[in-house]
Amino acid sequence: MLLNTTACQSAPGYAKTELRLLHALWEIAQDLQSISRLATLVDASDTDEDLIRQAIAAVTTRVEAIETEADQLLRNLEQDEKIRAESRRSAARAETERRAALRKEALLDAAARAKAGAAISGAAPLGRSCTVAAAQAQPGQVRCRT
């Protein structure tokens, strides 16, 4: 349960990171539109071209940082999903083992009741001819085919 709780608590953090990344991409798109608009308005001087290159380089650096962060977020989400899947498998194994133990205990109880009932009534112990319903019956109610 701790793993599931941790995963649930981390989900809002992932959502905030995703929203922040989307907002950053929107800002980058706005910056690129501004650079493009300004590039068409200015003279073709070397200074203007150099400033445009610098602005594009700055935007490119931001894009690369966002790509890195998005990749890390994706790896974290995949790792969390693996942890949740293992937690589900572990819980399923535990439930299967619990049910097997209960089934074994019920069978042992049924066999003990049948033996006790046979000893009291003087009948033969349960054999292959007894039905499944007989194994679940109360002592003294076991019916065997003869």
N, C-alpha and C positions, 0 to 999 in steps of 0.2 A: 504493500500500500504506500510505502514511503516513495517508491519510484513514481507511481501514478500521481501522487500529490506534488512531487517535484516537477513533473512534466506539466501538470496543470498550472502550477505557479509560474513556470518559465514561458508558457504560451503568450501571456500578455506582453512579456519582454520582447518576444519575437515579433509580435504585432507592432509594437512601438518602433522597433528597429526597421521593420518593413516600411512603415509609414514614413519614417525619417528618410530612408533610402529613396522612396518614391518622390518625396518632396525635394530632395537633393537633385534627382534627375529632372524634375520640373524646372528647378532653378537653372540647371545646366542648359536645358533647352531654351530658356529665356535669355541666358547669356549668349548662346550661339546666335539667336535671332538678333540680338542687339549688335553683336560683332558683325554679323552679315549686313545689317542695315547700315551701320557706320562705315563699313568697308566700301559700300557703293556710293556713299556721300562724300568721302574725302578724296583729296588729290592722290595721285599715284606717286607721292614722294617716298623716298626710302625710309624716312622716319615713321610715316604712317604705316607702311608695310611691316616695319619692325615691331611697332606697337600691336598690330593685328596678330602677327606671329606670336608675340608674347601672350596676348590674351587667349589665343587658341591653345598654346602650350599649357597655360594655367587651367583651362577648361579640361584639356586632355588629362592632366594630372588628377583633377577631381574625379573624372570618369574612371580612371584606373583605380583610385582609392575606393570608389563605390563598388567597382567590380570585385575587388579584393574582399571588401566587407560582405558583399552579397554572397560570394563563394563560401566565406566562413560561416555565414548564417545558414546556408544550405547544408554544409557539412554538419553543423550543430543540430539542425532539424533531423537530418538522416540518422545521426547518432542517437538522438532522443527517441526516434521511432524504433530503432533497433532495441533500445533499452525497454521501451513499452512492449514490444513484441515478445522479448524474452520474459518480461514480467507476466504477460498473458500466458505464455507457454508454461512457465513455472507454476502459475496458479492452476492451470488445467491439469498439470501433472499431479499437484497436491490434491486436487479434487478427485482425480481418478484413483490415487492411492487411498484417500479417505474412504471412497465408496467401496473399493476392494476390501479394505479392512472391515468395514461394516458388513459387507456381504459374507466375508469369512466368519466373522463373529456370529452372524445370524445362522449360518450353516452349522457351526459348532454347537450353538444353542439348540438348534433343531435336532441334531444328532444326539445330543445329551438328553433332551426330552424324550426322544424316541427310545433310547436305551433305558431310561428310567421307567417309561411306560411299559416297556416290554418286560422289565424285571418285576414290576408290580403285578402285571397280569399273567406272568409266566409264559408269555408268547415269545416266539423266536425274535431275535433282534432284526432290525430293518435289513432287508436284502434288496436285490435288484428289482424285485417285483413290486416294491412300494412306489406309489406315485409321488410326484412332486408335491401335490396337495397334502399328502400324508406327512411329508417332511415338515410342512408348515403347521400341522395340526397341533392341538394341545395334547398333553399326555393323556393317554387313555382313548384318544380319538383316532389313532393311527389305523388305517385300513390297508391291509396288504392283500394283493391277489394271491390266491393259492391254486 
